[in-house]
Amino acid sequence: MKTELNSKEYVSFARRFVNETVATMDIDELRSIVTNHIHEEIQNGENDFGQEGAFEEMQAWDQDIFDSVAKDYDLTLDDDFEDDEEL
């Protein structure tokens, strides 16, 4: 029995594992996992680049929702930050 796979086998194994695992999950479990992942990505953005990094991560997930929530908080981003987004 093997204790390690070559690179190609490992990729195939990992993809099959993920696909089969996800196929057994219900919608609430999937939503929970995605919610936690998005929170972690936003937190990583804030840890690395402050609120600007967090806002960039939020915008990457969904610009329209970000704009809607920002409006509720009367949040306006600096022009420099928005110009960076266009680059």
Backbone torsions as a table, in degrees:
resi	resn	phi	psi	omega
1	MET	NA	139.3	-179.4
2	LYS	-76.2	151.5	172.6
3	THR	-112.4	-7.0	-179.7
4	GLU	-152.7	151.4	179.5
5	LEU	-112.3	154.5	172.4
6	ASN	-71.2	169.4	-173.0
7	SER	-57.6	-45.7	-178.1
8	LYS	-64.3	-44.0	178.4
9	GLU	-64.1	-40.2	-179.5
10	TYR	-61.4	-46.1	179.9
11	VAL	-59.7	-45.9	178.8
12	SER	-61.4	-44.8	179.2
13	PHE	-60.9	-49.5	-177.3
14	ALA	-62.6	-43.8	178.9
15	ARG	-63.3	-43.0	178.7
16	ARG	-64.2	-43.4	177.9
17	PHE	-57.0	-48.1	-179.2
18	VAL	-62.8	-48.1	-178.9
19	ASN	-59.5	-45.5	-179.3
20	GLU	-69.7	-35.6	177.3
21	THR	-65.5	-47.5	-179.3
22	VAL	-63.3	-36.7	-179.2
23	ALA	-63.0	-22.2	-179.7
24	THR	-91.1	-4.7	-175.5
25	MET	-90.2	147.6	173.7
26	ASP	-90.2	171.6	-173.5
27	ILE	-61.6	-37.3	-179.8
28	ASP	-66.3	-39.0	177.8
29	GLU	-66.2	-41.7	177.9
30	LEU	-63.3	-44.4	178.5
31	ARG	-60.4	-40.9	179.4
32	SER	-61.6	-45.4	-179.7
33	ILE	-63.8	-45.1	-179.8
34	VAL	-65.4	-42.0	178.2
35	THR	-58.2	-47.8	179.2
36	ASN	-62.8	-40.4	179.6
37	HIS	-63.0	-45.0	179.7
38	ILE	-62.9	-43.5	177.0
39	HIS	-58.0	-43.6	179.5
40	GLU	-63.8	-42.3	178.9
41	GLU	-62.9	-42.6	178.4
42	ILE	-64.8	-43.3	179.3
43	GLN	-63.1	-40.2	176.7
44	ASN	-62.4	-40.5	176.6
45	GLY	-61.2	-42.1	178.3
46	GLU	-68.2	-42.2	179.5
47	ASN	-60.0	-40.0	-176.3
48	ASP	-81.7	-38.0	-170.9
49	PHE	-135.3	16.8	-180.0
50	GLY	72.4	-163.2	-178.1
51	GLN	-60.1	-33.0	178.4
52	GLU	-58.0	-43.5	178.2
53	GLY	-65.0	-38.9	177.6
54	ALA	-65.1	-44.2	179.4
55	PHE	-63.6	-38.3	177.4
56	GLU	-61.3	-42.2	179.7
57	GLU	-64.2	-42.9	178.4
58	MET	-61.3	-45.0	179.9
59	GLN	-63.5	-34.9	178.5
60	ALA	-65.3	-34.1	178.3
61	TRP	-72.4	-46.0	-180.0
62	ASP	-165.7	102.4	-177.3
63	GLN	-61.9	-42.4	-177.5
64	ASP	-64.2	-45.0	178.0
65	ILE	-65.5	-41.1	177.3
66	PHE	-57.1	-47.9	-179.6
67	ASP	-60.0	-41.6	-179.8
68	SER	-65.0	-46.0	179.8
69	VAL	-68.0	-40.6	179.1
70	ALA	-60.0	-39.2	179.3
71	LYS	-61.8	-40.8	179.2
72	ASP	-63.6	-24.9	179.6
73	TYR	-102.7	8.9	-178.7
74	ASP	52.5	40.3	-177.5
75	LEU	-94.9	126.8	174.3
76	THR	-126.1	126.3	-179.4
77	LEU	-82.3	151.5	177.9
78	ASP	-59.2	148.5	176.8
79	ASP	-59.9	-36.6	178.8
80	ASP	-59.6	-41.9	179.7
81	PHE	-65.3	-44.4	179.8
82	GLU	-66.4	-36.5	177.8
83	ASP	-64.3	-37.8	177.6
84	ASP	-61.7	-34.5	179.9
85	GLU	-63.1	-33.4	-176.3
86	GLU	-77.8	-19.6	-177.7
87	LEU	-71.9	NA	NA
